[in-house]
Amino acid sequence: MDVNSDSAFLRQFSIVIAGFMALTLALIFLARFVVPEPENDANPSQAVLAEQRVVPVGAVRSGDEGAAALAEAQAMAAAAAPVQEVVVDGPTVYGGLCMSCHDAGVAGAPIKGSDQMAERLAAKGLDMLVQNAINGINAMPARGGNPALTDEQIRVAVEFMLP
């Protein structure tokens, strides 16, 4: 390769690059001409929506103002929360989460209706079995892993599991 061929290549390459740059600029100006920019107030609701998106999530309040705001928020949450009827039915509560371990005897869990359940009932009594279910024992988490269960629901589930 000689110097002349290198300079000819660089000259042609520079011309091609300059042509692409000119084409890019021409396309940019053509696009701006064909599609005009929207007006700033074309849709006033966009400004409102943008303001709503950037509103702070929370605020720090203290003293009487904070207590009043907390009470108001708690009242609104209580009013907005759907009132659900508490199911106090052994088969339903057992079928929710208990059966995942007690049907198969996972990690030593006594199987529903088994002799092992009868032995534990005879040794500990119903109240102790219910307390174990509420507080958790061995590998079983408290309330069987469902903190939303009430003591009454746990009692009927334990009674349902007994033979």
C-alpha positions in Angstrom: 0.0 0.0 0.0 1.3 3.4 -0.9 0.5 6.8 0.5 -1.6 7.8 -2.5 -4.1 4.9 -2.1 -4.4 5.6 1.6 -5.1 9.3 1.1 -7.6 8.4 -1.7 -9.4 6.0 0.6 -9.6 8.6 3.4 -10.9 11.2 1.0 -13.6 8.9 -0.3 -14.5 7.8 3.2 -14.8 11.4 4.4 -17.1 12.2 1.5 -19.3 9.3 2.3 -19.5 10.3 6.0 -20.2 13.9 5.1 -23.0 12.7 2.7 -24.6 10.6 5.5 -24.4 13.6 7.9 -26.0 15.9 5.2 -28.8 13.2 4.7 -29.4 13.0 8.4 -29.7 16.8 8.7 -32.1 16.9 5.7 -34.3 14.2 7.3 -34.4 16.0 10.6 -35.5 19.3 9.0 -38.0 17.4 6.8 -39.5 15.7 9.9 -39.8 19.0 11.7 -41.5 20.6 8.8 -43.9 17.7 8.2 -44.9 17.2 11.8 -45.2 20.5 13.6 -44.5 20.7 17.4 -47.6 20.5 19.5 -48.7 23.6 21.4 -47.8 23.7 25.0 -51.5 24.1 26.1 -52.9 21.6 23.6 -54.2 19.4 26.3 -54.6 21.1 29.7 -55.2 17.8 31.5 -51.7 16.7 30.7 -50.3 19.4 33.1 -52.7 18.2 35.8 -51.7 14.6 35.3 -48.1 15.5 35.4 -48.6 17.3 38.7 -50.4 14.3 40.1 -47.5 12.0 39.1 -44.9 14.2 40.9 -46.8 14.8 44.1 -44.8 13.5 47.1 -46.0 10.1 48.4 -46.0 11.1 52.1 -45.3 14.0 54.4 -43.8 14.4 57.8 -46.2 15.8 60.3 -45.8 16.1 64.1 -47.7 17.5 67.0 -51.4 18.2 66.9 -51.4 18.5 63.1 -49.8 15.1 62.8 -52.2 13.5 65.2 -55.2 15.0 63.4 -53.8 13.9 60.0 -53.2 10.3 61.4 -56.7 10.1 62.8 -58.2 11.3 59.5 -56.2 8.8 57.5 -57.2 6.0 59.8 -60.8 6.9 59.5 -60.6 7.1 55.8 -58.9 3.7 55.6 -61.5 2.1 57.9 -64.3 3.5 55.8 -62.7 2.4 52.6 -61.8 -1.1 53.8 -64.3 -3.7 52.7 -66.0 -5.5 55.6 -65.4 -9.2 55.2 -67.4 -11.8 57.1 -65.0 -14.0 59.1 -65.4 -17.6 58.1 -65.5 -19.8 61.1 -65.8 -23.2 59.4 -63.3 -26.0 60.0 -63.1 -27.4 56.5 -62.7 -24.0 54.9 -60.0 -22.8 57.3 -58.2 -26.1 57.1 -58.4 -26.0 53.3 -56.9 -22.5 53.2 -53.3 -23.3 54.3 -53.3 -26.1 56.9 -53.8 -28.9 54.4 -50.6 -28.0 52.6 -48.6 -29.6 55.5 -51.1 -31.7 57.4 -52.4 -33.7 54.4 -48.9 -35.0 53.6 -47.3 -34.9 57.0 -44.6 -32.3 56.0 -41.8 -31.8 58.5 -43.5 -34.1 61.0 -46.9 -32.4 60.9 -49.6 -34.8 62.2 -51.8 -35.9 59.4 -55.5 -35.0 59.7 -57.6 -37.7 61.3 -54.6 -39.9 62.0 -53.7 -41.9 65.2 -50.9 -39.4 65.7 -53.5 -36.6 66.1 -55.5 -38.7 68.6 -52.3 -39.4 70.6 -51.5 -35.7 70.7 -55.0 -34.9 71.8 -54.8 -37.4 74.6 -51.4 -36.2 75.7 -51.9 -32.5 75.5 -55.6 -31.8 75.4 -57.5 -29.6 72.9 -56.6 -26.3 74.5 -52.8 -27.1 74.3 -53.2 -28.2 70.6 -54.9 -24.9 69.9 -52.2 -22.9 71.7 -49.5 -24.7 69.7 -51.3 -23.9 66.5 -51.7 -20.2 67.6 -48.1 -19.8 68.7 -46.4 -22.3 66.4 -44.5 -25.4 67.4 -41.4 -27.1 65.8 -41.5 -26.4 62.1 -45.0 -25.0 62.2 -45.1 -21.2 62.1 -47.5 -19.2 64.3 -51.1 -19.3 63.2 -50.1 -21.9 60.5 -48.4 -19.1 58.5 -51.5 -17.1 58.1 -51.5 -14.2 60.6 -55.0 -13.1 59.5 -56.6 -16.2 61.2 -58.4 -15.5 64.4 -58.1 -17.7 67.5 -61.7 -19.0 66.9 -60.8 -20.0 63.3 -57.7 -21.8 64.5 -59.8 -23.7 67.1 -62.3 -24.9 64.6 -59.5 -25.9 62.2 -57.8 -28.0 65.0 -61.2 -29.6 65.9 -61.7 -30.4 62.3 -58.3 -32.2 62.1 -59.1 -34.4 65.0 -60.3 -38.0 64.4 
